[in-house]
Amino acid sequence: MQMILISNTIRFNQSFEDFTQNFKNKYSAFGMEDAFIIPKDVLSRIGKGKFKDEALSKYESEEMKSILEAKISELLIQRETYKKGEGVYSINFLGEEIEIDPRPTGHNDNDHLIWKLYKLIGIIDSCLQENRPVHLSITDDNN
């Protein structure tokens, strides 16, 4: 099964264990059903079905962040609002505090995806602030 991996560092120059156990490495994995998160011009530029550790430009990273923010906004419109105190986590999204239950079986079906996209925005933001590239991979495996 193909997966999308987005990280703040090169992933495939180290073992899976080394990559996941290093607290400086931030990453998020998605299935191909979530390919909407990748800007179309990135896929056009790369021109391959599978690739590892492609560094995105600042513009491409900012474009991905915009796509993620738009998708979260769309998902938030579709969900039931929690009453204060019932959510498991609070996120601050575009200046609004939102309580979500990110468990896959939580109250709102899309909260888990919102949580993953929100965390990915954090990875992209940290890369942009540190002037480092976001790394994108589409692969069948972790090795």
Beta strands, then each sheet from edge to edge (+ up, - down):
strand 1: 3-7
strand 2: 27-31
strand 3: 51-55
strand 4: 89-93
strand 5: 96-100
strand 6: 135-139
sheet 1: 2+ 1- 6+ 3-
sheet 2: 4+ 5-
end
